[in-house]
Amino acid sequence: MGRSAPDFTLPTLSGKPVSLGSLRGKVVILDFFATWCGPCRASMPGVENLAKQYSGQGVELIALNQGESATKVRSFLSSVGISPRVALDAQAGVGERYGVSGIPHLVMIDRQGIVRVAQSGLPQDSKRYLEPHLQKLLAQ
């Protein structure tokens, strides 16, 4: 934490690439996940709801799938009932650059592009757990 967030450009499920650098000036939440991860399934809806609640204040969520096919990810999202912007980290290289050793792994990046929160494993009520961190970043 406290270091510059490594930039990346990855394809998304929609086909349009997403670049972290293009989001400078916003608070960015990166949610690293895989479809086989039970805790990811439990925490992702809360993370997505939190990001939606604060999107009007400049919060962006990117869910980064670690090494799975677009077809598998689409099926997973449908079964969980969520629709975040998903970037496909096919070789998990971005995850490696962010020090992801277990999932779910969540990173919050401030408006200046500095990593301020990095958390492996999230409680099922991830929204309640993460909201104070997000409010602090938005107040800066």
N, C-alpha and C positions, 0 to 999 in steps of 0.2 A: 504494500500500500504506500501511497505517496509518490509513486513513480509514474512516468508517462505511460499511458495505455498504448500497447503496441497496435499500430494501424493494421488494417486488413481490408481486403476486398474479397467477398465471397458471393457465389450465386445464391439466389433465394428460390423458394418454391414457386414464386410467381414468375421466375425467369429473369427478373431484373436484378443485377448485382447490387449489393449494399457495401458501402465503404464506411468504416468508422470515422475517417477523416471528414467525410461530408456531413457528419452530425456534430461537429465542433460547435460549441455555444449552447448545446442541449445537455441535459443530464441523461446519460445512457445506462440502461440496465442490460447486461449480457447474462443470459440464462443458458448455461451449457447443459445439455441433456441427451438422453438416448431413449428410444422407444421401449426398451426392455427394463428400464429403471423404474421400479415401483415408487420410490420417493419423488422422482421427477413427476410422475403422473399425479401424485398427491399435491405437490407444491405449485405446479405450473398454473393452474387456474387462479390461485391467489396472486401470483406474480403478474399475470396478465391483467387481472382486475385492478391491481394497484397502478400499473402503468396507464391503463385507460383512464382511471380516475384523475391522474395528474398530467395527462397528455396535453391539455390546454395550457399547462405551465412549462412546456418544453421538455417533457420526459419522453424518451424513445426506448422501446423494448426490442431487443433482437434475441430470439431464441436460437442458439447455435447447436444444431444436431451434430453429434460426434460419430461420423463414419458410417452412416446408413443411407439407404436409397431414398429418393424423393417419394416413391410409391409407399414405402413403409412408413415414412414420416406423415404423409397425408392421411393414411389409414389411422395412425395413432392419434392425430389431432382430431379427426372425426369422432373417434371413440371416446375421447376425453371431453369433446365439446368446446374446444378453444380454437382461436384463429390468430395467433401472434405472427408477426413477420418472422419467418424462419430462414436462417442462413445455413447452407449445407457445408459443414467443415469435414469434407470427405476423408481426408487423411488425418484429421484431428490435429493438424499443425497449429491452428490458432489456439486451440485448447492447450497445447504444449507451451506455446509462448506466454500464456496466461497462468501457467503452473497448475493446470487442472489435473488432479490426481484421482479424484473421485467425483461422482455426480449424484445429485445436482450440485452445480457449482455456480454461484451467482457473483457477478462483479458489478459494482456501481462506479461510474466514471463521472467526474464533475464537468462543468461547462468548459473548463480549460484543458480537458483531456487527461486529467490525473486520476489514477485509480484510488478511490477513497474507501471502498468496501470490497472485500473478497471473502466469500463464505462458502465452504463446502458443507453439503448437507443442510437441508432446510426443514423447519417444522411444517407440519401439514397446514397450519394457519400462517403461511408465509407472509401474507399481506400484513397482518398485525405485527409480526416480527420485524419486517423490513420498513414499514411506513415511517418510523422515527428517523431512520437513516436517510430516507428520501427527503423528508421535510427539512432536515439539516442541510442537505446538499442544495435544495431549492432556495434556502434562506441566504446562501452565500452569494 
